[in-house]
């Protein structure tokens, strides 16, 4: 972990290229540009801060909750660490001015989510660093914070924040006891039928901010329940992912998604060694991929095998006006859960790179990732 120059009482941490790329990849499951960016910033702040705590603190540290954090960030800003018996919530923002800390109401008024400390985290993606510049307690947030009903947040201006992060760590290491939490009102009970109706309604991705679409009493009771929160998040994510999913089995019925064209349409003389004009079980389609100022073509070839499995061949080639692929372009095959299965990178003057041909049953999902420098294109498939 690298510590950068910062104001004496602040903590400035460096974000690695690995932090940036992994956080961006993990955010893609979220349902919109807003939630993907929210997940990206939260993952960056959590991963970086966690590494710092593990190196610098003698306390046991755990992430909360146990279910995938993208389920949480699909719905609300913020992430939680348990530092010994103390709960810490990180609130990341891109804002460069350190005027106030804004905390979503969920972290303040849901009893199970209430934290001892709330940390203000400034994320600077361009400079690849994050700055932890202030913090407060739940009690002070309830006493001095201003509640805004428009976005359901509590805000605390800078003069009311503790701005000495070093003092915070000293108090944690010395285990100094202080009152950090104020009392909160218990949640309203919610029946299973009410929860199902809310999940059905709020699962509609046309509702951009579901947390503001129903009264807080209903919303808080819904997402405080782990199973209901998971169902709502995954419904929103699945509805978007399914619309972006390329269904390969449909190709055998001549049903093709818009981006996929015949190789001839893109002026490609692509021919597989296994392809013959009479082989009607063999299908080829091409997709033009843009990565910054570069373009490449993803070629997919399918063969219907006798055992009802589908053989899949994947390769990258340059457009017709180029002879070679960009150097260091990477083609990666991932499982549905994000595990890397195969990966290959182009060298100087490569005119194609390929993932070895593989066979799979219908219904299998996989992901293809094409990366060049800081640019990445991800394609999801179901066989």
BABA-849090 format. One record per residue: residue number from 1; z, y, x of N, C-alpha, C in turn; residue in one letter. Coordinates in steps of 0.05 Angstrom, whole numbers, always signed. Last residue first. Layout:
<sites>
NUM;Z;Y;X;Z;Y;X;Z;Y;X;a
...
</sites>
This chain:
<sites>
383;-490;-400;-512;-512;-419;-512;-515;-431;-540;x
382;-480;-332;-504;-470;-356;-516;-494;-375;-519;x
381;-466;-280;-456;-484;-299;-468;-468;-321;-483;x
380;-465;-213;-432;-450;-236;-443;-469;-253;-459;x
379;-473;-175;-374;-486;-187;-397;-470;-211;-406;x
378;-462;-115;-340;-451;-140;-349;-465;-150;-374;x
377;-473;-78;-282;-484;-84;-308;-474;-112;-316;x
376;-451;-26;-239;-447;-53;-249;-459;-56;-277;x
375;-446;+12;-179;-458;+8;-206;-456;-21;-214;x
374;-432;+22;-128;-412;+28;-148;-422;+23;-177;x
373;-472;-28;-103;-454;-6;-95;-433;-1;-116;x
372;-488;-66;-155;-501;-53;-132;-485;-28;-126;x
371;-485;-126;-194;-471;-104;-181;-487;-93;-157;x
370;-483;-160;-252;-501;-151;-232;-490;-125;-220;x
369;-457;-217;-284;-451;-190;-274;-470;-183;-251;x
368;-453;-254;-341;-469;-249;-317;-464;-220;-309;x
367;-414;-303;-374;-419;-275;-369;-435;-273;-342;x
366;-414;-351;-428;-411;-343;-400;-420;-314;-397;x
365;-397;-402;-475;-401;-374;-469;-398;-370;-439;x
364;-423;-457;-513;-410;-447;-488;-417;-417;-484;x
363;-455;-471;-555;-429;-459;-561;-414;-448;-537;x
362;-483;-530;-528;-485;-507;-546;-457;-497;-553;x
361;-468;-546;-459;-470;-552;-487;-473;-527;-504;x
360;-509;-538;-400;-485;-533;-415;-490;-540;-445;x
359;-531;-540;-332;-533;-549;-359;-507;-545;-374;x
358;-561;-495;-283;-538;-510;-294;-544;-518;-323;x
357;-590;-474;-222;-594;-483;-250;-570;-500;-259;x
356;-559;-424;-182;-569;-452;-186;-570;-460;-215;x
355;-583;-359;-186;-560;-376;-192;-570;-405;-196;x
354;-623;-325;-137;-620;-343;-160;-592;-355;-162;x
353;-664;-270;-119;-640;-286;-115;-634;-301;-140;x
352;-724;-246;-87;-710;-258;-110;-684;-270;-101;x
351;-741;-224;-41;-756;-217;-65;-746;-231;-90;x
350;-706;-193;+12;-706;-215;-8;-723;-206;-32;x
349;-701;-154;+52;-727;-164;+45;-726;-190;+28;x
348;-635;-170;+69;-658;-152;+75;-684;-167;+68;x
347;-605;-205;+14;-606;-196;+42;-629;-177;+45;x
346;-562;-208;-45;-589;-205;-32;-585;-196;-3;x
345;-514;-257;-61;-520;-229;-54;-546;-228;-39;x
344;-482;-294;-112;-501;-293;-91;-509;-264;-86;x
343;-436;-339;-142;-443;-311;-135;-462;-312;-112;x
342;-405;-376;-195;-425;-374;-174;-430;-345;-167;x
341;-356;-367;-222;-367;-394;-219;-387;-396;-197;x
340;-298;-331;-230;-324;-331;-217;-332;-360;-212;x
339;-268;-322;-295;-268;-336;-269;-296;-336;-257;x
338;-270;-300;-346;-272;-282;-323;-271;-295;-296;x
337;-271;-333;-389;-245;-321;-383;-246;-303;-358;x
336;-322;-351;-389;-314;-334;-411;-288;-320;-405;x
335;-342;-347;-319;-335;-361;-344;-327;-341;-365;x
334;-398;-315;-286;-369;-317;-292;-365;-334;-317;x
333;-441;-304;-233;-438;-319;-258;-408;-323;-262;x
332;-472;-249;-203;-448;-265;-206;-446;-278;-233;x
331;-509;-219;-154;-511;-232;-180;-489;-253;-182;x
330;-515;-158;-119;-500;-183;-123;-503;-193;-152;x
329;-550;-126;-67;-546;-129;-96;-534;-157;-100;x
328;-562;-121;-13;-534;-123;-21;-530;-123;-51;x
327;-623;-83;-21;-605;-99;-4;-576;-98;-15;x
326;-664;-90;-79;-646;-73;-63;-628;-91;-46;x
325;-720;-136;-70;-696;-127;-84;-681;-107;-66;x
324;-789;-117;-55;-763;-130;-49;-741;-120;-68;x
323;-832;-91;-77;-836;-117;-64;-810;-132;-61;x
322;-846;-57;-139;-830;-61;-115;-835;-89;-103;x
321;-872;-56;-186;-880;-36;-166;-863;-37;-141;x
320;-849;-95;-218;-876;-100;-207;-884;-80;-186;x
319;-779;-101;-197;-800;-94;-215;-828;-97;-202;x
318;-750;-160;-164;-756;-131;-166;-777;-126;-187;x
317;-706;-208;-196;-730;-201;-181;-735;-171;-183;x
316;-655;-255;-205;-662;-227;-204;-687;-224;-187;x
315;-643;-311;-250;-651;-299;-224;-657;-270;-227;x
314;-623;-373;-277;-619;-344;-276;-628;-333;-249;x
313;-630;-425;-323;-637;-415;-296;-635;-385;-297;x
312;-600;-477;-360;-603;-448;-357;-609;-441;-327;x
311;-608;-527;-407;-609;-520;-379;-616;-490;-376;x
310;-569;-550;-459;-588;-529;-451;-586;-525;-421;x
309;-564;-615;-490;-554;-593;-474;-576;-574;-467;x
308;-589;-657;-514;-582;-634;-531;-568;-611;-516;x
307;-610;-693;-479;-582;-698;-488;-571;-675;-505;x
306;-658;-671;-464;-658;-693;-483;-631;-699;-494;x
305;-655;-598;-462;-654;-625;-450;-653;-646;-472;x
304;-692;-542;-463;-677;-559;-481;-678;-588;-471;x
303;-685;-490;-418;-699;-515;-423;-681;-532;-441;x
302;-695;-422;-402;-681;-442;-417;-698;-467;-420;x
301;-688;-368;-357;-705;-391;-366;-687;-412;-378;x
300;-686;-300;-346;-672;-323;-357;-692;-344;-366;x
299;-684;-248;-300;-701;-269;-313;-683;-292;-321;x
298;-676;-181;-293;-662;-206;-297;-680;-225;-312;x
297;-701;-135;-248;-706;-150;-272;-691;-177;-272;x
296;-678;-69;-229;-685;-97;-223;-690;-111;-250;x
295;-676;-3;-203;-681;-21;-225;-688;-49;-215;x
294;-635;+52;-181;-650;+27;-176;-654;+12;-202;x
293;-601;+93;-189;-629;+100;-185;-647;+75;-181;x
292;-558;+56;-228;-561;+82;-214;-590;+89;-213;x
291;-590;+5;-248;-565;+8;-233;-567;+34;-217;x
290;-620;-26;-303;-618;-1;-287;-590;+1;-275;x
289;-660;-81;-317;-633;-72;-313;-633;-47;-295;x
288;-700;-112;-364;-700;-92;-343;-672;-80;-341;x
287;-707;-180;-374;-692;-157;-382;-691;-137;-359;x
286;-745;-235;-399;-739;-216;-378;-725;-192;-390;x
285;-749;-306;-412;-748;-278;-421;-737;-261;-398;x
284;-777;-369;-428;-771;-349;-407;-769;-322;-420;x
283;-768;-437;-446;-771;-409;-454;-762;-391;-432;x
282;-788;-502;-462;-782;-483;-440;-788;-454;-449;x
281;-808;-536;-498;-779;-534;-496;-769;-514;-475;x
280;-861;-539;-492;-852;-520;-512;-821;-518;-513;x
279;-902;-548;-443;-873;-553;-447;-862;-532;-466;x
278;-953;-536;-432;-949;-553;-455;-919;-558;-461;x
277;-952;-505;-386;-961;-492;-411;-955;-509;-435;x
276;-889;-516;-352;-917;-522;-356;-926;-511;-382;x
275;-837;-508;-305;-851;-498;-329;-880;-506;-329;x
274;-812;-519;-260;-808;-538;-281;-824;-531;-306;x
273;-820;-476;-228;-832;-501;-219;-831;-522;-242;x
272;-835;-418;-266;-816;-437;-255;-831;-463;-248;x
271;-862;-356;-255;-868;-383;-264;-849;-402;-250;x
270;-882;-290;-264;-859;-309;-260;-866;-336;-271;x
269;-909;-240;-253;-922;-266;-250;-901;-287;-245;x
268;-898;-186;-296;-887;-205;-276;-902;-231;-276;x
267;-903;-144;-332;-923;-148;-310;-912;-165;-288;x
266;-871;-145;-375;-862;-129;-352;-879;-133;-327;x
265;-899;-180;-406;-896;-153;-416;-887;-134;-393;x
264;-891;-228;-379;-917;-215;-377;-916;-186;-387;x
263;-839;-244;-392;-845;-234;-365;-871;-219;-363;x
262;-821;-217;-456;-835;-237;-441;-839;-226;-412;x
261;-755;-188;-464;-784;-188;-466;-796;-211;-451;x
260;-696;-164;-491;-709;-186;-478;-739;-188;-485;x
259;-672;-123;-520;-679;-118;-492;-695;-140;-479;x
258;-667;-145;-576;-686;-124;-568;-692;-122;-538;x
257;-663;-217;-579;-651;-191;-580;-670;-170;-568;x
256;-705;-263;-615;-697;-250;-590;-684;-223;-594;x
255;-724;-322;-640;-707;-299;-647;-695;-287;-622;x
254;-749;-371;-635;-765;-346;-632;-750;-321;-642;x
253;-715;-412;-633;-726;-406;-660;-742;-380;-660;x
252;-698;-410;-582;-715;-433;-589;-727;-430;-618;x
251;-663;-367;-584;-689;-363;-571;-709;-386;-578;x
250;-615;-384;-603;-634;-371;-622;-662;-367;-610;x
249;-588;-398;-558;-599;-419;-575;-619;-409;-595;x
248;-569;-350;-537;-592;-363;-524;-604;-385;-542;x
247;-549;-290;-557;-548;-318;-567;-573;-333;-557;x
246;-513;-242;-526;-540;-253;-527;-538;-283;-534;x
245;-469;-196;-555;-473;-223;-544;-502;-232;-547;x
244;-457;-151;-580;-469;-148;-553;-476;-174;-541;x
243;-432;-168;-625;-457;-152;-629;-471;-148;-602;x
242;-388;-192;-604;-408;-209;-617;-434;-194;-621;x
241;-359;-148;-585;-370;-167;-566;-392;-184;-579;x
240;-343;-124;-633;-361;-110;-615;-375;-130;-596;x
239;-310;-162;-655;-331;-151;-671;-352;-137;-654;x
238;-272;-172;-614;-292;-192;-621;-315;-182;-637;x
237;-241;-125;-616;-256;-132;-593;-279;-151;-599;x
236;-218;-128;-667;-234;-104;-660;-252;-111;-636;x
235;-192;-177;-663;-212;-173;-684;-230;-149;-677;x
234;-157;-168;-622;-179;-186;-617;-200;-184;-639;x
233;-121;-131;-646;-136;-124;-622;-161;-142;-618;x
232;-101;-162;-689;-115;-137;-693;-132;-129;-670;x
231;-77;-206;-663;-98;-210;-682;-114;-185;-686;x
230;-38;-179;-631;-59;-195;-619;-82;-199;-637;x
229;-5;-159;-671;-18;-141;-652;-41;-155;-639;x
228;+13;-206;-695;-3;-187;-711;-18;-168;-692;x
227;+42;-228;-652;+20;-242;-664;+2;-224;-679;x
226;+83;-188;-642;+64;-197;-621;+39;-210;-633;x
225;+100;-133;-678;+98;-162;-680;+76;-171;-661;x
224;+90;-80;-672;+114;-90;-659;+114;-121;-659;x
223;+46;-70;-704;+41;-76;-676;+66;-84;-660;x
222;+72;-66;-756;+49;-84;-751;+47;-90;-721;x
221;+110;-27;-752;+119;-54;-759;+97;-74;-753;x
220;+77;+17;-741;+97;+8;-721;+106;-20;-727;x
219;+46;+22;-789;+33;+17;-763;+53;+5;-743;x
218;+84;+35;-828;+68;+10;-830;+57;+2;-803;x
217;+104;+83;-807;+123;+62;-815;+108;+35;-818;x
216;+60;+116;-801;+72;+104;-777;+91;+81;-784;x
215;+5;+104;-846;+31;+115;-840;+45;+101;-817;x
214;-60;+98;-813;-41;+90;-834;-14;+102;-827;x
213;-90;+118;-772;-103;+114;-798;-84;+106;-820;x
212;-73;+121;-721;-70;+145;-737;-80;+142;-765;x
211;-85;+73;-698;-57;+81;-698;-52;+106;-715;x
210;-141;+69;-697;-126;+56;-719;-97;+65;-721;x
209;-188;+108;-682;-160;+108;-674;-143;+96;-696;x
208;-237;+94;-706;-235;+98;-677;-207;+97;-667;x
207;-264;+54;-749;-239;+69;-747;-233;+71;-717;x
206;-305;+20;-737;-312;+48;-745;-288;+66;-746;x
205;-282;-29;-730;-285;-12;-706;-296;+16;-712;x
204;-235;-58;-769;-261;-44;-771;-264;-24;-748;x
203;-183;-72;-769;-201;-86;-751;-229;-75;-750;x
202;-158;-46;-809;-158;-32;-783;-175;-47;-762;x
201;-166;-84;-851;-175;-56;-853;-178;-44;-826;x
200;-144;-132;-832;-171;-131;-843;-182;-103;-843;x
199;-93;-114;-819;-110;-124;-798;-139;-124;-807;x
198;-74;-101;-870;-76;-80;-850;-95;-89;-828;x
197;-74;-152;-894;-90;-130;-906;-95;-108;-885;x
196;-36;-178;-862;-64;-188;-863;-83;-166;-874;x
195;+10;-148;-874;-1;-148;-847;-30;-157;-847;x
194;+17;-160;-928;+12;-132;-920;+0;-131;-892;x
193;+27;-215;-922;+4;-205;-938;-3;-177;-931;x
192;+74;-215;-894;+50;-227;-882;+25;-217;-896;x
191;+110;-152;-899;+104;-179;-907;+78;-189;-893;x
190;+154;-115;-860;+126;-118;-868;+121;-147;-875;x
189;+208;-69;-858;+198;-96;-858;+170;-97;-870;x
188;+212;-13;-814;+209;-23;-842;+198;-51;-841;x
187;+257;-11;-758;+231;-12;-770;+232;-22;-799;x
186;+314;+32;-748;+301;+6;-750;+275;+7;-765;x
185;+313;+92;-710;+315;+80;-736;+302;+53;-736;x
184;+350;+97;-648;+326;+99;-664;+329;+85;-690;x
183;+391;+131;-601;+388;+113;-623;+362;+118;-637;x
182;+369;+139;-532;+381;+149;-557;+377;+128;-579;x
181;+381;+119;-465;+368;+114;-491;+384;+127;-514;x
180;+411;+129;-419;+382;+135;-419;+369;+134;-447;x
179;+468;+143;-385;+458;+139;-412;+429;+148;-413;x
178;+475;+110;-323;+472;+134;-338;+462;+126;-366;x
177;+496;+84;-261;+496;+80;-290;+493;+108;-304;x
176;+460;+67;-204;+477;+87;-217;+474;+85;-247;x
175;+438;+32;-167;+446;+22;-193;+466;+41;-206;x
174;+416;+45;-120;+445;+46;-121;+457;+37;-147;x
173;+363;+41;-136;+372;+24;-115;+403;+23;-114;x
172;+360;+81;-175;+355;+54;-182;+366;+34;-162;x
171;+372;+128;-147;+390;+120;-169;+385;+91;-177;x
170;+328;+128;-112;+355;+125;-101;+374;+116;-123;x
169;+286;+137;-148;+288;+111;-134;+316;+107;-122;x
168;+298;+190;-165;+296;+168;-184;+300;+141;-171;x
167;+294;+218;-118;+320;+216;-131;+321;+193;-151;x
166;+238;+215;-112;+256;+203;-92;+284;+198;-104;x
165;+219;+246;-153;+216;+217;-155;+233;+203;-135;x
164;+238;+300;-183;+244;+288;-157;+243;+258;-159;x
163;+234;+321;-233;+210;+322;-216;+215;+311;-188;x
162;+249;+313;-299;+259;+308;-272;+235;+305;-254;x
161;+228;+364;-346;+225;+338;-333;+240;+337;-307;x
160;+230;+414;-365;+250;+396;-375;+248;+368;-363;x
159;+185;+440;-342;+213;+449;-334;+235;+430;-344;x
158;+141;+413;-369;+148;+407;-341;+177;+416;-333;x
157;+156;+391;-436;+144;+409;-416;+156;+405;-389;x
156;+141;+334;-471;+163;+348;-457;+150;+365;-435;x
155;+122;+307;-534;+115;+321;-509;+139;+335;-498;x
154;+104;+252;-572;+126;+269;-564;+117;+282;-537;x
153;+52;+241;-621;+63;+241;-593;+87;+259;-591;x
152;+13;+240;-664;+37;+224;-662;+46;+220;-634;x
151;-26;+277;-670;-33;+254;-654;-9;+235;-649;x
150;+0;+308;-711;-30;+304;-711;-38;+280;-694;x
149;+54;+314;-703;+46;+295;-723;+15;+290;-723;x
148;+88;+320;-646;+63;+329;-657;+53;+308;-677;x
147;+153;+338;-625;+136;+318;-638;+112;+331;-651;x
146;+179;+355;-563;+167;+365;-587;+149;+343;-599;x
145;+243;+336;-533;+214;+333;-537;+204;+345;-563;x
144;+298;+337;-529;+283;+361;-521;+253;+360;-527;x
143;+316;+287;-551;+331;+312;-554;+314;+337;-550;x
142;+278;+249;-537;+286;+252;-565;+300;+279;-570;x
141;+278;+256;-482;+253;+259;-497;+259;+263;-527;x
140;+329;+243;-468;+320;+270;-465;+295;+276;-481;x
139;+329;+188;-481;+348;+206;-494;+339;+235;-492;x
138;+290;+167;-446;+286;+166;-475;+304;+186;-489;x
137;+279;+211;-390;+292;+188;-404;+286;+189;-433;x
136;+224;+226;-346;+246;+233;-364;+258;+208;-375;x
135;+187;+251;-288;+196;+230;-307;+218;+241;-325;x
134;+131;+265;-244;+155;+272;-260;+163;+249;-278;x
133;+88;+247;-214;+98;+274;-209;+123;+282;-225;x
132;+49;+206;-181;+72;+204;-200;+88;+229;-195;x
131;-19;+201;-174;+4;+218;-167;+26;+215;-189;x
130;-69;+161;-144;-53;+169;-168;-27;+182;-158;x
129;-138;+161;-121;-109;+162;-117;-95;+167;-143;x
128;-193;+174;-113;-183;+147;-110;-153;+147;-104;x
127;-219;+219;-126;-205;+219;-101;-192;+192;-95;x
126;-239;+202;-176;-257;+212;-155;-245;+211;-128;x
125;-193;+189;-205;-212;+168;-198;-230;+177;-175;x
124;-131;+204;-208;-155;+218;-198;-174;+197;-188;x
123;-79;+206;-253;-99;+189;-241;-124;+205;-233;x
122;-12;+217;-257;-38;+232;-256;-58;+215;-240;x
121;+40;+199;-297;+22;+189;-276;-5;+204;-278;x
120;+107;+204;-312;+81;+218;-314;+63;+211;-291;x
119;+148;+154;-339;+137;+166;-315;+110;+179;-321;x
118;+208;+145;-372;+179;+150;-377;+168;+165;-353;x
117;+261;+98;-379;+248;+120;-364;+218;+121;-371;x
116;+277;+61;-417;+297;+78;-404;+285;+102;-392;x
115;+240;+54;-479;+244;+51;-450;+268;+67;-441;x
114;+226;+17;-537;+240;+40;-525;+245;+34;-496;x
113;+206;-26;-563;+189;-14;-542;+203;+9;-528;x
112;+240;-42;-602;+234;-62;-581;+218;-49;-558;x
111;+239;+4;-637;+263;-4;-622;+257;-22;-598;x
110;+193;+54;-635;+195;+26;-641;+218;+14;-624;x
109;+196;+107;-616;+208;+101;-641;+207;+72;-650;x
108;+170;+110;-566;+195;+125;-570;+210;+115;-595;x
107;+123;+86;-564;+141;+81;-541;+169;+94;-546;x
106;+97;+107;-609;+104;+78;-608;+125;+72;-587;x
105;+83;+159;-598;+107;+154;-614;+116;+125;-613;x
104;+62;+172;-531;+56;+162;-558;+82;+154;-572;x
103;+79;+228;-494;+86;+200;-498;+79;+192;-527;x
102;+63;+273;-444;+59;+266;-472;+63;+236;-475;x
101;+89;+322;-403;+87;+293;-406;+84;+288;-436;x
100;+58;+381;-376;+76;+367;-394;+71;+337;-393;x
99;+30;+403;-333;+44;+421;-351;+65;+406;-368;x
98;-4;+397;-285;+21;+383;-289;+39;+401;-308;x
97;-74;+389;-288;-51;+407;-290;-26;+392;-298;x
96;-110;+348;-290;-102;+357;-264;-78;+376;-265;x
95;-113;+291;-331;-109;+320;-330;-98;+328;-302;x
94;-116;+237;-337;-134;+249;-317;-129;+279;-313;x
93;-56;+198;-341;-74;+218;-352;-92;+227;-329;x
92;-9;+146;-359;-29;+157;-342;-46;+178;-357;x
91;+54;+130;-362;+36;+145;-380;+15;+158;-363;x
90;+96;+74;-360;+77;+91;-345;+58;+103;-364;x
89;+163;+60;-372;+136;+63;-384;+120;+82;-367;x
88;+212;+14;-355;+198;+37;-347;+170;+37;-360;x
87;+277;-11;-366;+249;-11;-376;+236;+15;-368;x
86;+323;-48;-327;+313;-22;-336;+283;-24;-344;x
85;+342;-92;-302;+347;-90;-331;+338;-64;-343;x
84;+289;-97;-258;+316;-107;-264;+321;-106;-293;x
83;+243;-65;-290;+254;-63;-263;+284;-71;-264;x
82;+189;-79;-326;+218;-84;-327;+227;-85;-298;x
81;+138;-35;-346;+149;-52;-325;+179;-55;-330;x
80;+85;-21;-390;+113;-24;-385;+119;-43;-363;x
79;+38;+31;-408;+44;+4;-400;+73;+3;-390;x
78;-8;+70;-449;+18;+65;-436;+21;+36;-429;x
77;-39;+80;-514;-36;+87;-486;-9;+78;-475;x
76;-62;+29;-560;-44;+52;-553;-43;+55;-523;x
75;-101;-10;-571;-88;+4;-593;-72;+29;-585;x
74;-121;-32;-526;-140;-29;-548;-128;-11;-569;x
73;-75;-40;-497;-91;-16;-492;-113;-11;-512;x
72;-60;-91;-517;-43;-68;-521;-59;-42;-519;x
71;-102;-123;-500;-95;-123;-528;-78;-98;-535;x
70;-100;-116;-446;-122;-103;-460;-118;-104;-490;x
69;-58;-148;-430;-53;-120;-434;-76;-105;-447;x
68;-46;-211;-460;-64;-194;-445;-60;-164;-451;x
67;+26;-222;-467;-2;-226;-476;-20;-206;-461;x
66;+75;-204;-448;+63;-227;-435;+33;-230;-443;x
65;+77;-130;-443;+84;-156;-454;+70;-178;-439;x
64;+109;-123;-379;+112;-129;-408;+89;-117;-423;x
63;+120;-149;-315;+103;-134;-333;+109;-142;-361;x
62;+178;-143;-272;+161;-159;-290;+144;-140;-307;x
61;+216;-148;-212;+199;-131;-230;+181;-150;-246;x
60;+279;-145;-181;+258;-162;-193;+242;-145;-213;x
59;+292;-97;-129;+296;-107;-157;+273;-126;-164;x
58;+282;-73;-83;+295;-99;-80;+298;-112;-108;x
57;+220;-39;-71;+244;-42;-86;+255;-70;-82;x
56;+172;-36;-42;+193;-17;-36;+219;-23;-49;x
55;+135;-75;-60;+139;-70;-31;+165;-55;-25;x
54;+137;-72;-114;+142;-97;-102;+147;-95;-72;x
53;+122;-18;-122;+149;-27;-129;+156;-53;-115;x
52;+67;-20;-106;+87;-3;-92;+115;-12;-97;x
51;+46;-55;-143;+45;-62;-115;+65;-46;-99;x
50;+55;-24;-190;+68;-50;-187;+68;-58;-157;x
49;+20;+19;-181;+49;+24;-182;+64;-2;-178;x
48;-30;-8;-185;-22;+7;-161;+8;+11;-159;x
47;-28;-30;-237;-33;-47;-213;-23;-33;-188;x
46;-20;+16;-270;-1;-6;-270;-4;-23;-244;x
45;-64;+49;-260;-37;+59;-255;-17;+36;-253;x
44;-107;+14;-274;-105;+26;-247;-77;+35;-241;x
43;-96;+4;-328;-96;-18;-309;-94;-7;-280;x
42;-101;+56;-349;-76;+42;-350;-74;+19;-330;x
41;-156;+67;-340;-135;+84;-328;-108;+70;-327;x
40;-179;+24;-371;-185;+28;-342;-163;+44;-329;x
39;-161;+33;-422;-153;+8;-409;-157;+11;-378;x
38;-188;+81;-432;-159;+80;-433;-149;+56;-418;x
37;-241;+64;-428;-231;+83;-408;-200;+83;-408;x
36;-241;+30;-473;-247;+19;-446;-237;+38;-424;x
35;-231;+65;-515;-210;+45;-508;-216;+32;-481;x
34;-278;+97;-512;-251;+109;-511;-231;+88;-502;x
33;-320;+61;-519;-318;+76;-494;-290;+88;-490;x
32;-291;+1;-550;-306;+27;-550;-303;+40;-523;x
31;-262;-47;-546;-282;-44;-567;-299;-19;-566;x
30;-254;-85;-484;-245;-67;-505;-268;-57;-522;x
29;-275;-112;-441;-270;-127;-466;-263;-109;-489;x
28;-277;-80;-397;-301;-83;-413;-297;-98;-439;x
27;-234;-78;-364;-234;-60;-387;-257;-65;-406;x
26;-244;-110;-321;-225;-120;-341;-226;-103;-367;x
25;-278;-77;-290;-288;-102;-302;-270;-112;-324;x
24;-242;-36;-275;-266;-30;-291;-277;-55;-305;x
23;-205;-64;-245;-196;-50;-269;-220;-44;-287;x
22;-238;-82;-202;-225;-101;-220;-216;-88;-246;x
21;-253;-32;-179;-273;-51;-189;-261;-71;-209;x
20;-203;-8;-164;-223;+6;-181;-242;-14;-194;x
19;-178;-46;-131;-165;-35;-155;-185;-25;-174;x
18;-217;-49;-90;-211;-72;-106;-197;-64;-132;x
17;-213;+1;-68;-238;-6;-81;-234;-30;-99;x
16;-146;+27;-83;-166;+13;-66;-192;+8;-82;x
15;-113;+87;-87;-126;+66;-102;-147;+53;-85;x
14;-52;+109;-59;-80;+105;-56;-90;+82;-74;x
13;-3;+153;-87;-11;+126;-78;-41;+124;-78;x
12;+49;+197;-82;+20;+196;-83;+11;+169;-71;x
11;+103;+224;-113;+94;+199;-101;+64;+197;-104;x
10;+142;+284;-98;+124;+268;-114;+115;+243;-99;x
9;+171;+317;-67;+186;+302;-87;+168;+285;-105;x
8;+134;+342;-31;+156;+326;-22;+170;+308;-42;x
7;+65;+329;-50;+88;+347;-50;+113;+330;-44;x
6;+32;+284;-3;+37;+295;-30;+60;+315;-27;x
5;-10;+240;+31;+5;+265;+32;+8;+276;+3;x
4;-3;+171;+10;-18;+194;+18;+0;+219;+19;x
3;+9;+106;+27;+21;+130;+16;+7;+154;+27;x
2;-19;+43;+13;-21;+68;+29;-9;+91;+14;x
1;+0;-24;+17;+0;+0;+0;+0;+25;+18;x
</sites>
